[in-house]
Amino acid sequence: MYHNPVLLKEAVDGLAIKDDGVYVDVTFGGGGHSKEILKRLGPKGKLFAFDQDEDALANKLDDERFTLINENFRYIKQFLKFYGIQKVDGILADFGVSSHQFDKAERGFSTRFEADLDMRMSKKSPVSAYEVVNSYRYDDLRRVLFQYGDLRNANAMANTIIDSRQAAPIKTSTQLKEVLRRFLPKHKEHKILAQVYQAIRIEVNQEIEVIKEFLIQVPELLNLEGRLSVISYHSLEDRLVKRFIRSGMFEGEPEKDFYGNINVPLKKVGGLIVPSKEEIAMNNRARSAKLRIAKRI
């Protein structure tokens, strides 16, 4: 079961779809956003979609205007070039983990199930959650928990994991939960575990690096006035997107010309868009979603 796409209308509206345009949905998943894009495209339009998860291939859409590429979207430029595409009119990205991945116990994404520590979005990926938990050194483990999980106890948690794994490897979600038991007060257990899982998942899938690599390629790929529509779910992602749209950089400040203007390739369109109360009531996973739209200038 793949999730109902979050901010479906708003995200696709943000692309300002042209009848004969070329568009890319870099996070295909269950195909919800792609279906909506195809509805608005004319017979000469084209849609390319990316998804590194082999499970998503089962959702491939039967439409001659549509091509699904089973790869990570960090390679967007390379694979579009393979299909003879140099420029596109719009790119949509939804950085959320799909409900399908959370709900399939053996993928190891959810705190709800007993499962092997995996969390790979692509089964081809060499590093799983098992490696992060059982082989990362203290400094790296602490960094992952603090930076990606915003966990104040990151130091103590990293030490506890390292002490525990010396006796025996930590193989399953249940074992990891037991190892961290003293950091999980009853009223906050689910929240803290979700932060731990988020941190490990981001590291396993290199999510922050992937987003940076992707965003850097966007201005080169978009036609003038071409649109970028991006949905983020936590502040780390959203900060990267907001900053890149504003300055074309992830850190530091861009150079200004003699008049104090900065030369940036993208310009934001409208303000931040968040889901309505009605959408959150229907789909709880929408609660932290943030949509930003920009165009190539």
Sequence and secondary structure as in RCSB ss.txt:
>XXXX:A:sequence
MYHNPVLLKEAVDGLAIKDDGVYVDVTFGGGGHSKEILKRLGPKGKLFAFDQDEDALANKLDDERFTLINENFRY
IKQFLKFYGIQKVDGILADFGVSSHQFDKAERGFSTRFEADLDMRMSKKSPVSAYEVVNSYRYDDLRRVLFQYGD
LRNANAMANTIIDSRQAAPIKTSTQLKEVLRRFLPKHKEHKILAQVYQAIRIEVNQEIEVIKEFLIQVPELLNLE
GRLSVISYHSLEDRLVKRFIRSGMFEGEPEKDFYGNINVPLKKVGGLIVPSKEEIAMNNRARSAKLRIAKRI
>XXXX:A:secstr
     TTHHHHHHTT   TT EEEES  TTSHHHHHHHHHS TT EEEEE   GGGGGG    TTEEEE S GGG
HHHHHHHTT   EEEEEEE S  HHHHH GGG   TTS  BS   SSTT S  HHHHHHH  HHHHHHHHHHHH 
 TTHHHHHHHHHHHHHHS   BHHHHHHHTGGG  GGGHHHHHHHHHHHHHHHHTTHHHHHHHHHHHHHHHEEEE
EEEEEEE SHHHHHHHHHHHHHS SSS   B TTS B  SEEE S  B   HHHHHH GGGTT EEEEEEE 
